[in-house]
Amino acid sequence: MEENNYDVVLMDIQMPEIDGLEATAAIRARTWPQPFIIAMTANAMPEDKDICLRAGMDEYLSKPMKLEDLVALLKKAESLILNPLLK
């Protein structure tokens, strides 16, 4: 991410070397244009969503996901990227 700017990141919460919460914190600590981060996790408890949002993620999807839910979040991201004052 240091060499490229991305509009959207689909962030897996359980990754082997660094988890999604740590990765999000590292991204949010940078000054480059911030991506819209969507948490993706098999953890579907309400507190899991709260943890992800408090960590700096913009939205949350639990796996398995529905295509229409992902599309809706990508449209939301597009809207916020094109109209940053809405954020």
C-alpha positions as CSV (number, residue, x, y, z in Angstrom):
1,M,0.0,0.0,0.0
2,E,3.0,2.3,0.3
3,E,3.5,2.2,-3.5
4,N,-0.2,2.2,-4.6
5,N,-3.4,3.9,-3.5
6,Y,-6.4,1.7,-3.2
7,D,-10.0,2.8,-3.1
8,V,-11.4,-0.3,-1.2
9,V,-9.8,-3.0,0.9
10,L,-11.6,-6.2,1.7
11,M,-9.9,-7.0,5.0
12,D,-9.9,-10.6,6.3
13,I,-9.8,-10.5,10.1
14,Q,-7.9,-13.8,10.6
15,M,-4.7,-13.7,8.6
16,P,-1.6,-15.7,9.5
17,E,1.1,-13.0,10.1
18,I,-0.8,-9.9,11.0
19,D,-4.6,-9.9,11.8
20,G,-7.0,-7.6,10.1
21,L,-7.3,-5.4,13.2
22,E,-3.6,-4.8,13.3
23,A,-3.4,-4.2,9.5
24,T,-6.2,-1.7,9.7
25,A,-4.5,0.2,12.5
26,A,-1.3,0.4,10.4
27,I,-3.3,1.6,7.4
28,R,-5.1,4.2,9.4
29,A,-1.9,5.5,10.9
30,R,-0.6,6.5,7.5
31,T,-1.2,9.8,5.8
32,W,-1.8,8.6,2.3
33,P,-5.4,8.7,0.9
34,Q,-7.3,6.4,3.1
35,P,-9.2,3.4,1.6
36,F,-12.7,2.3,2.5
37,I,-12.1,-0.8,4.5
38,I,-14.6,-3.6,4.7
39,A,-14.1,-6.3,7.3
40,M,-14.7,-9.8,6.2
41,T,-14.9,-12.5,8.9
42,A,-16.5,-15.7,9.8
43,N,-17.2,-14.2,13.3
44,A,-20.8,-13.1,13.1
45,M,-21.5,-12.0,16.7
46,P,-22.6,-8.3,17.2
47,E,-19.6,-7.6,19.3
48,D,-17.3,-8.7,16.4
49,K,-18.8,-6.0,14.2
50,D,-18.3,-3.4,17.0
51,I,-14.6,-4.5,17.4
52,C,-14.0,-4.1,13.7
53,L,-15.6,-0.7,13.4
54,R,-13.8,0.6,16.5
55,A,-10.5,-0.6,14.9
56,G,-11.1,1.8,12.1
57,M,-12.9,-0.3,9.5
58,D,-15.7,1.4,7.6
59,E,-18.0,-1.6,7.2
60,Y,-18.4,-5.2,8.1
61,L,-19.5,-8.4,6.3
62,S,-19.7,-11.8,7.8
63,K,-18.9,-14.9,5.8
64,P,-20.4,-16.6,4.0
65,M,-21.6,-13.3,2.4
66,K,-24.4,-12.5,0.0
67,L,-23.4,-10.9,-3.3
68,E,-26.0,-8.2,-2.9
69,D,-24.5,-7.2,0.5
70,L,-21.0,-6.9,-1.0
71,V,-22.4,-4.9,-4.0
72,A,-24.3,-2.6,-1.6
73,L,-21.1,-1.9,0.4
74,L,-19.1,-1.3,-2.8
75,K,-21.7,1.2,-3.9
76,K,-21.5,2.9,-0.6
77,A,-17.7,3.1,-0.8
78,E,-18.0,4.5,-4.3
79,S,-20.4,7.2,-3.2
80,L,-18.1,8.2,-0.3
81,I,-15.0,8.2,-2.5
82,L,-16.6,10.3,-5.1
83,N,-18.2,12.6,-2.5
84,P,-15.8,12.7,0.5
85,L,-17.9,15.4,2.3
86,L,-20.5,12.7,2.9
87,K,-18.2,10.8,5.2
